[in-house]
Amino acid sequence: MTLRLARRHGWGFTLVELMIVVMILGLLAAISIPSYTRYVKRTKTSEAVGNIRAIYQGQMTYFQRSVEVGTGQRFASAATYTPDSNPGSSKYPARPTVWTADPQWAAIGFALEQPHYYAYASYTAGSGEGAYFYSRAIGDLDGDDIESTFSITGTVVSGELRRDRMIVTRELE
């Protein structure tokens, strides 16, 4: 009797209606999950952008001090990546002493006290006009051995430090 009552009044859902709802939910998930993943990766890349800018500022301060003092070395050279291991898609652990114990990183006043996704290096060449530094961040955000890189170059031109634009390769790799 209850079954007849439900059919007579139109209560309940048909199988077709349920399948349409499932299809709509699947479509929404197919659109939103990749967007969310891209958003999470983009927030991780903001670390590299901010830290590369901080390294540039440190190199600029080092350059200005070297001009005032008259030393031949225009930039601090931290040529090996710090940290030197690859954590994959997880963060490097917070180890501030790795940065403060290195005299080159200490010279530009750069240290990371929080866990981070990227390793950093700052290469230098030359000592007079045309001297430059090249700072780089590399990271593997999703553990697939494809690295995203962020780099910036500062060059001495006419006695002034000129910053080139930041170069980003495979930002969201």
C-alpha positions, 0 to 999 in steps of 0.5 A: 500500500505504501508503494502505491501511495508513493507513486500516486503522489510522486514521492522519491527519486527515479534512477535516472534522476539519481544518475543525473545528480551523480554525473553533475557531482562528478563534473564539479569534482573534475573541475574543482580538484585540478583548480584546487591543486593548482592553487595549492602549488601556486601558494607554495611558489610564493615562498620562492619568489619572496626568498629570491627577492630577499636574497637580491636585497641581501646581495644589494646591501653587500654590494653597497658595503663593498663599494663603500669599503673598496673591497674587490669582491662585489657579491657573496657567493653561495654557489652550492644549493642549500640545503643540498638534499631533495625532500621530494614533495615534502618540506625541507625541515627548519634548520637555521644553523645550516644558513647561519653557519655558512659565511656566504649566506651570513654575509648577505643576511639570508637564513630560513628559520621555517620549513621550506619547499625550495633549495637556494644558491647564489652564484657570482662572477667578476669583480668590477664593471659587469660583475654579476650574481645569479640567485636561484631557487629549485623545488620539486613540489609534487615529487615527480623529479621535475623541478620548478626554478626561480632565478634573478640576476643582478649586474653592475652597470656604470657602477650601479647594481641593475636587477633583471626580471625574475625568470620562472621555469615550470612554475607549477611543474 
